[in-house]
Amino acid sequence: MTGYRLRVRVTPRGGTDRIDGIQSDESGHRVLRLRVRAAPADGEANTAVIVVLAKALKLPKSRLELVAGATARNKTIWIGDLDETEVWSRLIA
């Protein structure tokens, strides 16, 4: 099964839904910086993250799944059917 675990740093209540760029974490892995308008209450920000990423990746929301960080700013999203190279090329384009 092809897929990729994308690390994301989220800013809830960020005023807009958008991807802010890429940074490296302390272990040197790429992390996508993303902001969403939604508040972090009742999973609203998590839902917004999936929507923003699905749109950017041109995938249905059902291909993305939050696998870690439901209550944290640092999250891990499983993206089905794409490998690492394809994910980053779609996000950077």
C-alpha positions in Angstrom: 0.0 0.0 0.0 1.5 3.3 -1.1 1.2 6.2 1.3 3.1 8.9 3.2 3.0 10.2 6.8 3.1 14.0 6.5 4.2 16.0 9.5 2.3 19.2 9.9 2.6 22.1 12.4 -0.8 23.8 12.7 -1.8 27.3 13.8 -5.5 27.2 14.7 -7.4 30.5 14.6 -4.9 31.7 12.0 -7.2 34.0 10.2 -7.2 32.1 7.0 -6.8 28.6 5.6 -3.5 28.3 3.9 -0.1 26.6 3.7 2.6 28.8 5.1 5.7 26.8 4.0 8.1 24.2 5.0 10.5 24.0 7.9 12.7 21.3 9.4 12.1 19.8 12.8 14.8 19.0 15.4 15.6 15.7 13.7 15.9 17.2 10.2 12.6 16.0 8.8 10.4 18.3 6.7 7.4 19.7 8.4 4.6 21.5 6.6 3.4 24.8 8.3 -0.3 25.3 7.9 -2.8 27.7 9.4 -6.6 27.3 9.6 -9.4 29.7 10.6 -11.1 27.0 12.8 -10.7 26.9 16.6 -9.0 23.9 18.1 -12.3 22.9 19.9 -14.3 19.8 19.1 -11.9 18.7 16.4 -12.8 21.7 14.1 -9.2 22.6 13.4 -8.3 18.9 12.6 -11.2 18.8 10.1 -10.0 22.0 8.6 -6.4 20.7 8.2 -7.7 17.7 6.3 -9.8 19.9 4.0 -6.9 22.3 3.3 -4.5 19.4 2.6 -6.9 17.5 0.4 -7.5 20.6 -1.7 -3.8 21.3 -2.0 -3.0 17.6 -2.9 -6.0 17.3 -5.2 -7.2 14.2 -3.4 -10.6 13.3 -1.8 -10.6 13.9 1.9 -11.2 10.2 2.4 -7.6 9.6 1.4 -6.2 11.6 4.3 -6.3 10.5 7.9 -5.1 12.2 11.1 -2.9 9.5 12.8 -1.2 11.4 15.5 -1.5 14.8 17.3 -5.3 15.2 17.6 -4.9 17.6 20.5 -1.5 19.1 19.6 -0.2 21.6 17.1 2.2 19.0 15.7 0.2 16.4 13.7 0.9 13.5 11.5 -1.4 12.9 8.5 -1.5 9.7 6.6 -1.9 10.4 2.9 -2.9 7.3 0.9 -2.0 6.5 -2.7 0.9 9.0 -2.9 4.6 8.6 -2.1 6.8 11.2 -0.4 8.0 12.7 -3.7 4.5 13.1 -5.1 3.2 14.7 -1.9 5.9 17.3 -1.7 5.8 18.1 -5.4 2.0 18.7 -5.1 2.4 20.9 -2.0 5.2 23.0 -3.4 3.7 23.5 -6.8 
